[in-house]
Amino acid sequence: MNFHPRFMQKLIVSSVLGSLAVSGPALALDADDFATKVAAIASQGGVKVSFASVEPDGDTIVLKSARVQSPGEAAVDIGDLTFNGVKDENDGSYHVDQMQFDDVNITGDGISVSVVDIELSGLTVPADPVYETIADVTFYEGFSTGRIVVDKGGKEIFSMTGVDLDVDRSDDDSRVSLLMNGSGMSIDLSEIRNPKAKQALSALGYTTVTGDVTFDGIWDVEPGTFNLREYSLSLDDIGRLAMSMEISGYTMEFIRAMQQAQNAAAANPDPEAAQQALGFAMLGMLQQLSFNSAAIRFDDDSVTEKALDFAGKGQGISGDQMRMAIKGMMPLMLGQLGLPALQQQISAAANVYLDDPGSITISARPASPVAVPVIMGAGMGDPKSLVDLLNVQVTANDPVEVCCNE
């Protein structure tokens, strides 16, 4: 059988067009649906997000001229939101390789703030963000920024190389680890308004301080235990101030209740009433949380000796003489606390630290978890009772960190 060449050409073209007609809609992303679900994620936190337009281009979707608005506050323009590597997961959800924000440039009252290269990675946009599973809560794998700068009158008073946050969810969804590092921080102290404080810092040799910030936490989902292993600020030639804490009761049920309260506040047309209702709801939810342990620790990096020398010079004595004077005055100063056991701990720890500046730690480790409302009640009724209730301890030069369980 012979086919005419023109007939064959028409057959090929029609076949190609037919296949495109069939496959095209199946492969194309529904950009409007994607944008609606992105806005739904934000609404779970009580924030309204709107866009001027939605522009798809292959597996990239750009939400143009985005605006965010919290209850009772004016809307804020945040520029374009660009989503790269968008994939439809066929269950109504989407996976995004990378979400990029426009650079931030905010100016007001002579101060400007700029943040560049802001992005999220490994983003999941759920079909129905209702906080039913751990995947609805930890919906991204990483967050990072480039340089952060605060400028006053054309002079940088604060800067940071950038922030990196990694979110690691275990394969069985039982645990979430968070690790954040803020590196290359620099603070110009010349803008401090208090003349005495400015003079004292200059005498200590601090006109600019540099350092880093670290956040390290683990959330065990089923028991609702959140272990903040480290939240620290390290300043070069000064020291490291670190906090650790462990609470329980932060379960998926708690998160859902918080979500519902925030949604109710966002739907209330009266901003003042909305905030009041949200506050009452939060107080009620605190009943579910318990305090397990906490600690605040300072590790010296030469600032103590500098401070002793500076204080001694002001009194016409040496740093060593100032050290002995403080140790001698300690019992008298602590006597005003009216807590003999704690006073003894503080005095002993201070003597050890002053003789050999290493670390000073204040910890609270009750024998068993204490409900947050009980702590609040004790704080309002008899603050001194918190020392025994929480088993507060003060120590110096501990070889290991206090709090919390690995």
Secondary structure, 3 states (H helix, E strand, C coil): CCCCHHHHHHHHHHHHHHHHHHHHHHHCCCHHHHHHHHHHHHHCCCCEEECCEEEEECCEEEEEEEEEECCCCCCEEEEEEEEEEEEECCCCCEEEEEEEECCEEEEECCEEEEECCCEEEEEEECCCCCCCCHHHHCCCCEEECCCEEEEECCEEEEEECEEEEEEEECCCCCEEEEEEEEEEEEEEHHHCCCHHHHHHHHHCCCCEEEEEEEEEEEEECCCCEEEEEEEEEEECCCEEEEEEEEEECCCHHHHHHHHHHHHHHHHCCCHHHHHHHHHHHHHHHHHHCEEEEEEEEEEECCHHHHHHHHHHHHHCCCHHHHHHHHHHHHHHHHHHHCCHHHHHHHHHHHHHHHHCCCEEEEEECCCCCEEHHHHHHHHHHCCCHHHHHCCEEEEECCCCCCCCCC
